[in-house]
Amino acid sequence: GVKIFGGARYNLGKIKSPLSPTGDGGEYFIEMKIPLLRGAGINEKAAAERQAFLGEPLAQTEFQLTRLDLILKAANSYWDWVAAKRRLDVARSLLDLATFRANAIRQQVQAGDLPQIDSVEADLEVQRRRGNIVKADRDLQKASFKLSLFLWTPSGSPAPIPVEANVPSTTPPPVVLTDDQAQAGQRLALDRRPELEALRITQDITRIDLDLAENQRLPVFDLALGPGRDTGFGAVGNTVKAGVNLSVPLRQRTADGRIAAANLKLEKLNLDLINERQRITTEVLDAVSAINAALERYNVALQEVQLAQALEEGERTRFQLGDSTLFLVNQRERATAEARVKLIDVQVEYEQALAAFRTVTVQY
């Protein structure tokens, strides 16, 4: 709040005041105004500068929020892409079964061992499964295009669209998330989440407003000091002028209003901080619940696949022995495929819940 400036004064001729005349070379001086109450330690410019410095880490929290959101979207798109490829594999295996059986039945019909209607039904199933492959392949293409939006080369250009060969052949089986991991995740989230840091920085910015408003309630009491030198004919040499400026306002409505506004904003930010901590804790617990629920569903779906495969093999054996129909065999194969697709979807749901947990706990 200290102000320093310089100047020159020429005051020649007959002057009534004995303090006013200068030598014919003029008086040159430096003056300083030093605030002792209002403006001391903080003023509008100093407050604006401090708040501007705090704006840099505040902008960084926005960047971190955008980054976490982008990573979560990319992870979800990745697992949707993996799931689409595995659904296509299931559809292809179904078609291979149907094609092989249709050829075998066609030979048996030609040999007179089976009626012609069985060959028609087998060919119909082949066409139905070919249609499913077209749909599954289109779903994979859509997932690939969506995933490619998140893929970039180090030079900043878009990376090539991922292909089927890029899909991992296997993924680790789901595992339970322990209570210790859940508690550690809560601690990480409360320590690292950028939303909490943004609120704390906003509190610091508001406290600067409060400090400035409280300072504005003080009276103006400035010390003025002006050393100089009078030069030329009739000069007195070195000069010093000093004094104080005192101003006491009668009403402080503007400052009082700013103080009240800053206090109310700080109170709101304190409540927002409590609410945000609770929301983040709930997010972590929800992600943990989603992970463990997906694990339970995965175990159930895995048993469903095993049972469906057993029924499929049994029905196929009965058909070979002449004790079943092609319609039932097709139904059993479809049921197995549906169970396999359900298992794929549940595992992807688990991986996406795990990605959400890593995001809300800022482990990326």
N, C-alpha and C positions, 0 to 999 in steps of 0.2 A: 503493500500500500504506500510505500515511500515514493514521492514524486520529486524528481530532480530536473531542473531546467536552468538555462543560462540566458543572459541578456546584456544589453548595454543601455545606458541612460545619458542623454545630453540635456542639460538644464542650465542654459547660459542667460545672462542678463540680470536685471534687477528683480529679485524675488523676495517676497515678504518673509517666507519661512527660512530660517537659517540652516535647516537640515536639507533643503532641496537643491541648492546650487551644486554644480559639478565643475571640475576643471575643464579647460577648453579642449582637452583630449577625451573627455567623457569618462563615465564610470562603467566598469565591466564587472559583472558579478555572477555568482552561482547561487541559486536558491533551492532550498529543500523544504518539503512539507512532510512531516512525519506524523501519521495518525497514532494517537495514544489510546483511543477507545474505539469509536466506530471506524471500521476499516482496518484495524490493527489485527494482523494474523490472517484475516479472511476478508475478501471483498468480492464484488460480482465477477471481476475478471479472473481472480485467483480461483474462485469457486468453479467457474466455467472451465478453467484449465484442468482442475483436478477431476471434474466429472468427465471431461474429454478423455483423460488418461484411463479412467475406469471404463469408458466405452469400448476400448480395445478388447479386454478380456470378456466383456459382455457380448461383443460380436463373435468372439471365439466360441462361446457357449452355443450360439445359434448355428455356427458351423458344425459343432459336434452333434447337435440334435439332427441336423440334416444328414450328416454322415451316418449316424445310427439308423435313421429311417431308411436310408438308401441301402445299407447293408442288409437290413431285415427283408426289404422287398427283393433284393437280389437272392437271398437265401431261399425265400419262398418260391421264387421263379425257378431256381436251380432244382429244388426237390419236385416241383411240378413237372419239370422236364424229365427228371429221372423216372418219375412215376409213369409218364406218358410212354417212355421207351419200354418199360416193363409190361405195361398193358398191351403194347403192340406185340411183344414177345409171346404173351399168353394167347393173343388172337392168332398168331402164326402157328403156334403149336396145335391149337384147335383145328386150324385148316389142314395142317399136315395129317392129323389123325383122320379127318373126314375124307381127305383125298385118297389116302391109303385104303381106307375101308371101302370107299366107293369103287375103286378099281377091283378090289377083291370081290365085292358083291357082284359087280358086272360080270366077272368071270364065272361066278357061281350061277348067275342067271343064264348065261350062255350055255353052261353045262346042264341046266335044268334042275339044279338043286334048290333054287330060290325063285319066288315069283317075280315078275317084271316090276311090280309095284315097289319092291324093296330097292331096286336100282334107282327108280325115280326119286324115292325118298332120300336116298344117299346123295344123289346129285343135287337135290334141293338144299340139303344141309351144307353141301360144299359152297353153293352160291350164297347162301345166307352168311356163312363165315367169311367168304371173300368180301362181302359188303362190310362186315365188321372190321376187317383189316383196313379197308379204305378209310373208314372213320377213325380208327386208331392211328393210322399213319398221318392223317390230317391233324389230329390232336397233337401228335409229336411235332409236326412242323410249326404249329401255332406256339407250342411251348418253346421251341428252338428260337423262333423270332423274338419272343418276349424276353428270353434269357439273353439274347445277343445285345439288347439295349443296355445291359450292364457290363458288357465286355469291351475293353479298350486296350490298345497297345500302349507301351510306355511312351511312345511319341505323341499320343493323344488322338490317334485315328481309330475308327471302329475296328474291332477284331473280327475275324471271320465268324460266320454263323456256325455254332456247334453242330456236329453231326452225330449220328448214332454211335459211331466208334468211340466217341468221347465219354459216353455214359459208363460209369463204373459198373463192373460186372457184379460186384458184391458190396454190401455195406455192413458194418458191425451190427449185431442184433441189439435191440433196445435194452437198456439197463435201468434199474430203479434209481431215482434221485433221493439220496438219504437226507435225513433231517439236518445233519451237519452241513451238507452241501447247500441246503436251503437257507440255513442261518448265515452261512458264509456269503451266499448270494445277496441276502438282505443287507449285510454290512457293506459289501462292495457297492451295491446300488446307492445306498444312502451316502456313501463317501464319494462316488464318482459321477452320479447323474448330473448332467449339465443344467437341468431345470433348477436344481437346488442352488447350484453355483450362481445361476442368473439371478435368482431371488436375493441371494446374499449380496451380490454386487449392486443390485437395485437398492437394497437397504443402505449400502454405503453412499450411493449417490443421493439418496433422500436425506441421510444424516448431514451431508454437506449443505443441502438446502436449509435444514434446520439450524445448523451452525450459523449460516449467513443471516437467516431471519432473526435469530437471537442477537447477533452482532448489530443488526440494524436498529434494534431497540435502544442501543446505547447512545448517549449524546455525542455530538461531534466535539472532539478536543484534539486539535492538531497543533503541533509545534512547528513554527516556521523559523528557519535559519538561513541567512543570506550573506556569506562573506564575499567581498569584492575589493576592487582597487580603483581609486579615483586618480586620473592621469591628466597631465597637461598643466598649463599655467593656472594657478589658484587652486590646484588639487590638494586634497588632504591625505593622499596615500591610501593605506589599507582601511577598509570599512567593514563593519559587521552590523547587520540588522537582525534582530531576533524578536519573536513574539509568539503569542498563542491565539488560537481561534476557538472559541467555545460557543456551541449552539445546542440548546436544550429544547427539543420539540415538546409541545404540550399534549399532543395525542399521538398514539402509535397504532392506528387502526391497520395500516398496511402491513407493518411488521407482525402485529398480533395475528392477523389473518394468515400470513405465511407460516407462522409457527404452528397455528392450529391445523392448517392443511398438511404440513409436514408430519406432525404427530399422528394425524389420522391415517396418512399414507403408511407410516411406519407400523401402526397397529394393524392395518390391513395386510401389509407384507408379512408380519409375524404370523397372522392367521393363515395366510397363503402358504407360508413355509411349513406350518404344521400340517395343513391339508395335503400339501404336495408330498411330504414325507409319508403320510398315511397312504396316499394313492400309489406311490412307488412301492411301498411294502406290499400293498394288495396286488399290484402287478406281478411282483416276484412270486408271491404265494399262488396266484392264479396260474402262472407259467409252470410252477412246480406241480400243481394239481393236474394241469393238462398233460405234462410229461408222464406222470405216474398213471393217469387214467388211460393214456394211449398205450402204455406198456401192458396194462391189464387187458385192454382190447386186443393188443397184438397176440398175447398168449392164447386168448379165446379164439381169435381168427386162425392162428396156427393149428390148433386142434381141429377147427372146422375144416381146414384144408386137408389134414390127414384123414379125417373121417370121410370126407367127400371123395378122396382118392381111393380109399378102401371100397366104398360103394361103387365107384366107377369100375374098378378092376373086377369086383364081384359080378356086376351087371354084364360086363364084357365077356366074362367067362360063361355066364349063363346063356348069353346070346350065341356063343360058339357051340354050346351044347344043345342049342335049339330050345331052351327053356325061357327065352326072353325075346323082346322085339327090338328092332332098330330104333324105334321111337324112344324106348326107355333108355337105350344106350346113349342116344344123343342128349337126352335130358340129364343123365348122370354126368356126361362130359361138360355140359353147360354149367351144371351146379358146381363142379370142381373149378371151372374157369372163374365163375363168379366168386367163389371162396378165395381163389388166388388173387383176384383183383382187389377184393376186400382187404386181404392181408397187405397188399401193396399200398393201398390207400391209408391203412392204419399206420404202417411204418413211416410213410411220408408225413402223416399227421404228427407222429412222434418227433421226427427230425425237425419239422417246422416249429413245434413247441419248444424243442431244445434250442433252436435258433432264437426264438423269442426270449427264452431265459437268458441266453448269452447277451442279447441286446439290452434287456432291461437292467442287467447287472453290469453292463459296459465291459464285457470281456472280449470285445473285438478290438 
